[in-house]
Amino acid sequence: MACLIPKPSSQTLTTQLTLDEVLPLLKQELQNTDIDLKTKLTNIRSYATLGLYMLSTREVVSQKGQDILKNNEFMRDLVLLMKTPTFKRFRKKHMRNDAKPALIYFELYEMLEKFYKKQMKESMPDDVAAELLKSIISRKEYRAPLIGILHQYIQKGGSRKKLYQKLEELFLDTEVTTTLTLKDH
């Protein structure tokens, strides 16, 4: 015996059903002989309308999404980055409660890479990067000014050029550079 399906509102249906669930209900309603013709046709129309609405919405969303991915490099890069297992692991382990420390490390790493390449005329090796990052962050005398500059940049924005100028000034400050070199080597 087929169950009687009361005519729910479209809003209730869309929040509770997926398109894959609507089609079998429509088929069931077509085969239902336990209700009067008017109720049966009304239910069929409701399910058919809902199915068409869900299909058109999915197509519209899909097309809009395709357009965004095609025309917006940031969104395209973000979606690709978020899908990578390496970034997912990093984010889960190190960005769960607060993203600012990771963002500060990202900016610091990038700045160190540029500074190193400018000075040494080669890319910074991973072991050198790890040692520099650890040395800078573990020592208050260089951590505080660097974090202050990076935190201000993250909070207030501004141009990367000005950020790198401030950081380069800090690195070229002979007292900080000498201290960093003497304490670390």
C-alpha positions in Angstrom: 0.0 0.0 0.0 1.4 3.4 -1.0 1.7 6.0 1.7 -0.2 9.2 1.5 2.0 12.2 1.0 0.6 15.4 2.2 1.4 18.5 0.1 4.3 20.1 1.9 5.5 23.6 1.2 8.3 24.1 -1.4 10.5 25.6 1.3 10.1 22.5 3.5 10.9 20.3 0.6 14.0 22.1 -0.6 15.5 22.1 2.9 14.7 18.4 3.4 15.0 16.8 0.0 17.7 16.5 -2.6 17.0 16.2 -6.3 17.9 12.5 -6.2 15.1 12.0 -3.6 12.5 14.1 -5.4 12.4 11.9 -8.6 11.5 8.6 -6.8 8.8 10.5 -4.9 7.4 11.8 -8.2 7.4 8.3 -9.6 5.7 7.0 -6.5 3.1 9.7 -6.7 2.4 8.8 -10.4 1.8 5.2 -9.3 -0.3 6.1 -6.3 -4.0 5.0 -6.6 -5.0 5.6 -3.0 -5.8 9.3 -3.3 -8.2 11.4 -5.3 -7.2 12.6 -8.8 -7.0 16.3 -7.7 -4.6 15.6 -4.8 -2.6 13.3 -6.9 -2.2 15.9 -9.7 -1.4 18.6 -7.2 1.3 16.5 -5.6 2.8 15.5 -9.0 2.8 19.2 -10.0 4.6 20.1 -6.7 7.3 17.5 -7.1 7.8 18.2 -10.7 8.0 22.0 -10.0 10.4 21.3 -7.2 12.6 19.0 -9.3 12.7 21.6 -12.1 13.6 24.4 -9.6 16.3 22.3 -8.1 17.7 21.5 -11.5 17.7 25.1 -12.7 19.2 26.3 -9.5 22.0 23.8 -9.7 22.7 24.8 -13.3 22.7 28.5 -12.5 25.0 28.0 -9.5 27.2 25.8 -11.6 27.4 28.3 -14.4 28.1 31.2 -12.0 30.8 29.1 -10.3 32.4 28.2 -13.7 32.4 31.9 -14.6 34.0 32.9 -11.3 36.7 30.2 -11.6 37.3 31.3 -15.2 37.5 35.0 -14.5 38.8 35.3 -10.9 42.4 34.1 -10.4 42.2 34.5 -6.7 39.1 32.2 -6.3 40.7 29.7 -8.7 43.9 29.6 -6.7 42.1 29.5 -3.4 39.9 26.6 -4.5 43.0 24.7 -5.7 44.9 25.5 -2.6 42.1 24.4 -0.3 41.9 21.1 -2.0 45.5 20.1 -1.6 46.1 17.5 1.1 49.3 19.3 2.3 47.4 22.6 2.9 44.5 20.8 4.5 46.8 19.1 6.9 48.7 22.3 7.7 45.5 24.3 8.2 44.0 21.6 10.5 47.2 21.3 12.6 48.4 24.9 12.7 45.5 27.2 11.8 42.6 25.7 13.7 42.2 28.3 16.5 44.0 31.4 15.0 45.3 32.0 11.5 47.3 35.1 12.3 50.5 33.3 13.5 50.5 31.2 10.3 49.9 34.3 8.2 52.8 36.0 9.9 55.1 33.0 9.2 53.9 33.1 5.5 54.8 36.8 5.2 58.1 36.4 7.1 59.1 33.4 5.0 58.4 35.2 1.7 60.3 38.3 2.9 63.3 36.2 4.0 63.2 34.4 0.7 63.4 37.7 -1.2 66.0 39.1 1.0 68.1 36.0 0.8 67.8 35.8 -2.9 68.8 39.5 -3.3 71.9 39.0 -1.0 73.0 35.6 -2.1 71.8 35.5 -5.7 70.2 32.1 -5.1 67.1 30.6 -3.6 67.1 30.0 0.1 67.6 26.4 1.0 64.9 24.8 3.2 67.3 24.2 6.1 68.4 27.9 6.1 64.8 29.0 6.0 63.9 26.8 8.9 66.9 28.0 10.9 66.2 31.7 10.2 62.5 31.4 11.0 63.2 29.6 14.2 65.9 32.0 15.2 63.8 35.1 14.5 60.6 33.8 16.2 62.4 32.3 19.3 64.3 35.5 20.2 62.2 38.4 21.5 64.7 41.1 20.4 64.0 40.3 16.7 60.6 38.7 17.0 58.9 41.7 18.6 59.8 44.3 15.8 59.1 41.8 13.0 55.8 40.6 14.5 54.9 44.2 15.1 55.5 45.2 11.5 53.7 42.1 10.1 50.8 42.3 12.5 50.3 46.0 11.6 50.3 45.0 7.9 47.8 42.2 8.4 45.5 44.4 10.6 45.7 47.7 8.6 46.7 46.5 5.1 48.9 48.6 2.9 51.2 47.9 0.1 53.6 44.9 0.1 56.3 47.2 -1.2 56.1 49.3 2.0 55.9 46.2 4.1 59.1 44.8 2.5 60.8 48.2 2.8 60.1 48.2 6.6 61.3 44.6 7.0 64.4 45.2 4.9 65.2 48.3 7.0 64.9 46.1 10.1 67.2 43.4 8.6 69.7 46.0 7.4 69.8 47.6 10.9 73.4 46.6 11.7 72.7 46.0 15.4 69.9 43.5 14.7 71.8 41.8 11.9 75.0 41.5 13.9 73.1 40.2 16.9 71.3 37.7 14.7 74.6 36.6 13.1 76.6 36.3 16.3 74.0 34.5 18.4 73.1 32.0 15.7 76.5 31.0 14.5 
